[in-house]
Amino acid sequence: MMRVFFNNIGLIQKAEINLDGLTVITGKNDTGKSTIGKMLFCIMKAITQVKKEKKNPSIWDFSEQQILKDCINHFMDLIFESHITPKGNIELTDNSSKTDLYLFFENSSCDNIQKSEISKEFFKDATLLQTPVIWDMVEFFDSINRFKQNEEIETGTSPSFKYPYLLWDVYMKISSTPAQKNTQCELLLQTIAELIRGKFKTKDGKVVFEHQNGIFQVSNMASGIKYFGLLQKLAENNKLNKGSLLIIDEPENHLHPEWQLQFARLVVNLIKICEIKILINSHSPYMIEALKVYSDKVIREQTNFYYNEKKDNAVVVNDVTYDLGYVFEQLSEPFRTLEKINLGINDD
């Protein structure tokens, strides 16, 4: 199990979060839920990048601390545009892989790394899903990819320009062709195909949705189908394997309550079968309750729930794994407000 400590990162004043299978973070808007996921993404991507460049990835003495700092700052610039925190720190510890990583931030950049030791069993990669709109941008990113490749061939350098990196990262993963078929996720792929009644495929250089009733342009498909399609392609392309971290930001925005339940069940089975770790940010009572019910049946000891609460312009993250009553009470507040309006009750 990996434990992450946040201190003064963005709005997060203090947080202690376990990543052991399924981690669910909830709370009202503007309470730093997405910040936690994005910071973890930046750190994991940076570590993955440094691992690739090391001659011997099994040895982690971190003589390359400057390289790691540069990588973290690079990804923070891409994701946050370097506006995250004046001063703070993050600690990651993982007893199972003997990993300890202490990161110190000053003026919105990683300024120092201490007591650094990372084993080769540490997270292999991270993926962050925010929106299924990526399916509508595949041709756009195809053009960028071709341009970058041409520039590298002609000039020997990669062009430098900004683009939405989170979408680019997902695009690269759903567009890649795996060397080997992912047999581990076959049952999950079948479940998704049955649910959305089709598959996302590439035909004649274009991504299409092969439905039971015919072949359709992706732009004409519903957002919910596209969201399940992301999981379908990531699993199919061997991007959801043991040792990877999947971060999902408010998936309920694109799913009917009935499909929120199906999505929650799929997430839990993905953790059990593929042995990945998943962090979900949500403020949907349907999604949170479904994740609780399904995880209790399959991965109860690997599940943690947290509630972000703002106090005096700062956010404290509370562990509510064994008491979701408070969460549902907070999430049901709008319904109580509407009920008062309907009954003509004026709080003023």
C-alpha positions as CSV (number, residue, x, y, z in Angstrom):
1,M,0.0,0.0,0.0
2,M,1.2,3.5,-0.9
3,R,0.5,6.4,1.5
4,V,0.7,10.0,0.2
5,F,0.9,13.0,2.5
6,F,0.1,16.5,1.2
7,N,1.0,19.6,3.1
8,N,0.0,23.1,1.7
9,I,-0.4,22.0,-2.0
10,G,-2.9,24.2,-3.7
11,L,-5.9,24.4,-1.5
12,I,-4.9,21.3,0.3
13,Q,-3.7,22.2,3.8
14,K,-3.3,18.7,5.0
15,A,-4.1,15.2,3.6
16,E,-3.1,11.6,4.2
17,I,-4.3,9.3,1.4
18,N,-3.9,5.6,0.9
19,L,-3.5,4.2,-2.6
20,D,-4.2,0.5,-2.1
21,G,-6.7,-0.5,-4.8
22,L,-9.7,1.9,-5.0
23,T,-9.4,5.4,-3.6
24,V,-12.4,7.7,-3.8
25,I,-12.2,11.4,-3.0
26,T,-15.4,13.5,-2.7
27,G,-16.4,16.9,-1.6
28,K,-17.9,20.1,-2.9
29,N,-16.6,22.1,-5.9
30,D,-13.4,24.0,-5.4
31,T,-12.0,21.8,-2.6
32,G,-8.9,20.5,-4.3
33,K,-10.1,17.1,-5.5
34,S,-8.6,17.4,-8.9
35,T,-5.4,18.9,-7.5
36,I,-4.6,15.7,-5.7
37,G,-5.0,13.6,-8.8
38,K,-3.1,16.0,-11.1
39,M,-0.2,16.2,-8.7
40,L,0.1,12.5,-8.4
41,F,-0.1,12.3,-12.2
42,C,2.8,14.8,-12.5
43,I,5.0,12.9,-10.0
44,M,4.3,9.4,-11.5
45,K,4.9,10.6,-15.1
46,A,8.2,12.2,-14.0
47,I,9.4,9.1,-12.3
48,T,8.4,7.0,-15.3
49,Q,10.4,9.4,-17.5
50,V,13.5,9.1,-15.3
51,K,13.2,5.3,-15.2
52,K,13.2,5.2,-19.0
53,E,16.4,7.2,-19.1
54,K,18.3,5.2,-16.5
55,K,20.7,2.6,-17.6
56,N,19.8,0.4,-14.7
57,P,16.2,1.1,-13.5
58,S,16.6,-1.3,-10.6
59,I,19.2,1.0,-8.8
60,W,17.7,4.1,-7.3
61,D,20.4,6.2,-5.5
62,F,19.0,9.3,-7.1
63,S,22.2,10.8,-8.1
64,E,19.9,12.1,-10.9
65,Q,17.8,14.2,-8.4
66,Q,18.1,17.3,-10.7
67,I,16.8,15.3,-13.6
68,L,13.8,14.2,-11.5
69,K,13.1,17.7,-10.3
70,D,13.3,19.0,-13.9
71,C,10.8,16.3,-15.0
72,I,8.4,17.1,-12.2
73,N,8.5,20.8,-12.9
74,H,8.1,20.1,-16.6
75,F,4.9,18.2,-16.0
76,M,3.7,20.7,-13.5
77,D,4.1,23.4,-16.1
78,L,2.1,21.4,-18.6
79,I,-0.7,20.6,-16.2
80,F,-0.8,23.6,-13.8
81,E,1.2,26.2,-15.9
82,S,3.4,26.3,-12.7
83,H,0.7,27.9,-10.6
84,I,0.1,25.5,-7.8
85,T,1.6,26.4,-4.4
86,P,4.0,29.0,-2.9
87,K,5.5,26.5,-0.5
88,G,4.5,22.9,0.5
89,N,5.6,19.3,0.5
90,I,4.5,15.8,-0.6
91,E,5.7,12.6,0.9
92,L,5.1,9.2,-0.7
93,T,5.8,6.0,1.2
94,D,5.3,2.4,0.1
95,N,6.4,-0.4,2.4
96,S,5.6,-3.1,-0.1
97,S,8.1,-1.7,-2.7
98,K,10.4,-0.1,-0.1
99,T,9.8,3.4,-1.6
100,D,10.3,6.7,0.2
101,L,10.1,10.0,-1.7
102,Y,10.0,13.4,-0.1
103,L,9.3,16.4,-2.4
104,F,9.6,20.0,-1.3
105,F,8.0,22.8,-3.3
106,E,8.9,26.5,-3.4
107,N,7.4,29.2,-5.6
108,S,5.2,26.5,-7.4
109,S,8.2,24.3,-8.4
110,C,9.9,21.2,-7.0
111,D,12.8,22.7,-5.1
112,N,14.3,19.8,-3.3
113,I,14.1,16.0,-2.9
114,Q,15.2,14.2,0.2
115,K,15.5,10.6,1.4
116,S,14.8,9.4,-2.1
117,E,14.6,5.7,-2.8
118,I,12.4,4.1,-5.4
119,S,12.3,0.4,-6.3
120,K,11.6,-0.9,-9.8
121,E,8.3,-2.2,-8.5
122,F,7.0,1.4,-8.1
123,F,4.2,2.6,-10.3
124,K,5.0,2.0,-14.0
125,D,2.8,4.7,-15.4
126,A,-0.2,7.0,-14.7
127,T,-3.2,7.9,-16.8
128,L,-5.7,10.7,-16.0
129,L,-9.1,10.7,-17.6
130,Q,-11.1,13.9,-17.5
131,T,-13.3,13.9,-20.5
132,P,-14.4,11.7,-23.4
133,V,-14.0,14.6,-25.8
134,I,-10.6,13.1,-26.7
135,W,-12.4,10.9,-29.2
136,D,-13.5,14.1,-31.1
137,M,-9.8,15.3,-31.1
138,V,-8.2,12.2,-32.5
139,E,-7.7,13.6,-36.0
140,F,-6.4,16.9,-34.5
141,F,-3.8,15.0,-32.5
142,D,-3.0,12.8,-35.5
143,S,-2.0,16.0,-37.3
144,I,0.2,17.2,-34.4
145,N,1.8,13.8,-34.2
146,R,2.7,13.8,-37.9
147,F,4.0,17.4,-37.7
148,K,6.2,16.5,-34.7
149,Q,7.6,13.4,-36.5
150,N,8.3,15.4,-39.7
151,E,10.1,18.1,-37.8
152,E,12.2,15.5,-35.9
153,I,13.2,13.9,-39.2
154,E,14.0,17.2,-41.0
155,T,15.6,19.2,-38.2
156,G,16.6,16.5,-35.7
157,T,14.7,18.4,-33.0
158,S,11.2,18.2,-31.6
159,P,9.0,21.3,-32.0
160,S,8.2,23.2,-28.8
161,F,4.6,24.3,-28.4
162,K,1.9,23.9,-25.8
163,Y,-1.1,21.6,-26.1
164,P,-3.5,20.0,-23.6
165,Y,-1.1,17.4,-22.3
166,L,-3.6,15.3,-20.4
167,L,-5.6,14.8,-23.6
168,W,-2.4,14.1,-25.5
169,D,-1.3,11.4,-23.1
170,V,-4.7,9.6,-23.4
171,Y,-4.6,10.0,-27.2
172,M,-1.2,8.3,-27.4
173,K,-2.4,5.4,-25.3
174,I,-5.7,4.8,-27.1
175,S,-4.0,5.2,-30.5
176,S,-1.1,2.8,-29.9
177,T,-1.0,-0.7,-31.3
178,P,0.1,-3.2,-28.6
179,A,2.7,-5.8,-29.4
180,Q,0.7,-8.4,-27.5
181,K,-3.0,-8.9,-26.9
182,N,-4.2,-8.2,-23.4
183,T,-5.7,-11.6,-22.4
184,Q,-6.0,-10.6,-18.8
185,C,-8.8,-8.1,-19.5
186,E,-10.8,-10.1,-22.1
187,L,-13.8,-10.6,-19.8
188,L,-13.9,-6.9,-19.0
189,L,-13.6,-6.0,-22.6
190,Q,-16.5,-8.3,-23.4
191,T,-18.6,-6.7,-20.6
192,I,-17.9,-3.2,-22.0
193,A,-18.8,-4.3,-25.5
194,E,-22.1,-5.8,-24.4
195,L,-22.9,-2.7,-22.3
196,I,-22.3,-0.1,-25.1
197,R,-23.2,-2.7,-27.8
198,G,-20.1,-2.2,-29.8
199,K,-16.4,-1.4,-30.0
200,F,-14.2,1.5,-31.0
201,K,-12.0,0.6,-33.9
202,T,-9.7,2.2,-36.4
203,K,-10.7,1.8,-40.1
204,D,-9.0,3.4,-43.0
205,G,-7.0,5.6,-40.7
206,K,-10.1,6.9,-38.8
207,V,-11.6,5.9,-35.5
208,V,-15.2,4.7,-35.8
209,F,-17.7,3.0,-33.4
210,E,-18.7,-0.4,-34.7
211,H,-22.2,-0.8,-33.3
212,Q,-24.4,-3.8,-33.5
213,N,-26.5,-1.9,-36.0
214,G,-23.7,-0.5,-38.2
215,I,-20.6,1.6,-38.2
216,F,-20.9,5.2,-36.9
217,Q,-18.7,8.3,-36.7
218,V,-17.3,8.8,-33.2
219,S,-18.6,12.4,-33.2
220,N,-22.1,11.1,-33.4
221,M,-21.9,8.9,-30.3
222,A,-23.1,9.7,-26.8
223,S,-20.6,10.9,-24.2
224,G,-21.4,7.9,-22.0
225,I,-20.5,5.5,-24.7
226,K,-17.3,7.4,-25.4
227,Y,-16.3,7.3,-21.7
228,F,-16.7,3.5,-21.6
229,G,-14.8,3.4,-24.9
230,L,-11.8,5.0,-23.2
231,L,-11.6,2.2,-20.7
232,Q,-12.2,-0.3,-23.6
233,K,-9.2,1.0,-25.6
234,L,-6.9,1.5,-22.7
235,A,-7.4,-2.1,-21.6
236,E,-7.2,-3.4,-25.1
237,N,-3.9,-1.6,-25.6
238,N,-2.3,-2.9,-22.5
239,K,-2.3,0.4,-20.7
240,L,-4.2,-0.9,-17.6
241,N,-1.7,-3.4,-16.2
242,K,-0.4,-4.3,-12.8
243,G,1.7,-1.4,-11.5
244,S,-0.2,1.4,-13.2
245,L,-2.3,4.2,-11.7
246,L,-5.6,5.3,-13.3
247,I,-7.0,8.6,-12.1
248,I,-10.6,9.3,-13.1
249,D,-11.9,12.8,-12.6
250,E,-15.7,13.1,-12.0
251,P,-16.9,10.4,-14.5
252,E,-20.5,11.0,-13.5
253,N,-20.5,14.2,-15.6
254,H,-21.0,12.0,-18.7
255,L,-23.0,9.1,-17.3
256,H,-26.7,8.5,-16.6
257,P,-27.2,7.2,-13.0
258,E,-27.9,3.7,-14.3
259,W,-24.6,3.7,-16.1
260,Q,-22.8,5.2,-13.1
261,L,-23.6,1.9,-11.3
262,Q,-22.2,-0.1,-14.3
263,F,-19.1,2.1,-14.4
264,A,-18.5,1.6,-10.6
265,R,-18.8,-2.2,-11.0
266,L,-16.4,-2.2,-13.9
267,V,-13.9,-0.1,-12.0
268,V,-13.9,-2.5,-9.1
269,N,-13.5,-5.5,-11.3
270,L,-10.7,-3.8,-13.2
271,I,-8.8,-3.4,-9.9
272,K,-9.4,-7.0,-8.9
273,I,-8.6,-8.6,-12.3
274,C,-5.8,-6.3,-13.6
275,E,-4.3,-5.4,-10.2
276,I,-4.1,-1.7,-10.9
277,K,-4.8,1.2,-8.5
278,I,-7.6,3.6,-9.3
279,L,-8.2,7.1,-7.8
280,I,-11.7,8.5,-8.5
281,N,-12.9,12.1,-7.8
282,S,-16.7,12.3,-7.6
283,H,-19.5,14.2,-6.0
284,S,-22.3,12.0,-7.3
285,P,-24.2,10.1,-4.5
286,Y,-25.0,7.4,-7.1
287,M,-21.4,6.8,-8.1
288,I,-20.1,6.9,-4.5
289,E,-22.7,4.5,-3.2
290,A,-22.2,2.1,-6.1
291,L,-18.4,2.1,-5.5
292,K,-19.0,1.4,-1.8
293,V,-21.5,-1.5,-2.5
294,Y,-19.4,-3.2,-5.2
295,S,-16.0,-2.7,-3.5
296,D,-17.4,-4.1,-0.2
297,K,-18.2,-7.4,-2.1
298,V,-14.8,-7.7,-3.9
299,I,-12.0,-5.4,-2.6
300,R,-13.2,-4.1,0.8
301,E,-9.8,-4.1,2.4
302,Q,-8.3,-2.2,-0.5
303,T,-10.8,0.6,-0.6
304,N,-10.6,4.1,1.0
305,F,-13.0,7.0,0.9
306,Y,-12.1,10.7,1.7
307,Y,-14.0,13.9,2.0
308,N,-12.5,17.2,1.2
309,E,-13.8,20.0,3.4
310,K,-12.9,23.7,3.2
311,K,-12.3,25.5,6.4
312,D,-11.0,29.1,6.6
313,N,-10.0,29.1,2.9
314,A,-8.0,25.9,3.3
315,V,-9.0,22.3,2.6
316,V,-8.6,19.4,5.0
317,V,-9.0,15.9,3.7
318,N,-10.9,13.6,6.1
319,D,-10.8,9.8,6.0
320,V,-14.5,8.7,5.9
321,T,-14.0,5.1,4.8
322,Y,-16.0,3.8,7.7
323,D,-18.5,6.6,7.9
324,L,-20.0,7.7,4.6
325,G,-23.1,9.0,6.3
326,Y,-21.6,12.4,6.6
327,V,-20.7,12.4,2.9
328,F,-24.3,11.6,1.8
329,E,-25.7,14.2,4.3
330,Q,-23.5,16.9,2.6
331,L,-24.3,15.7,-0.9
332,S,-28.1,15.7,-0.2
333,E,-28.1,19.3,1.0
334,P,-29.3,20.6,-2.4
335,F,-32.3,18.3,-2.3
336,R,-33.2,19.7,1.2
337,T,-32.8,23.2,-0.2
338,L,-35.2,22.4,-3.1
339,E,-37.7,20.8,-0.7
340,K,-37.7,24.0,1.4
341,I,-38.4,26.1,-1.6
342,N,-41.2,23.7,-2.7
343,L,-42.7,24.0,0.8
344,G,-42.3,27.8,0.8
345,I,-39.9,27.7,3.7
346,N,-37.6,30.8,3.8
347,D,-34.4,30.4,5.8
348,D,-33.9,34.2,5.8
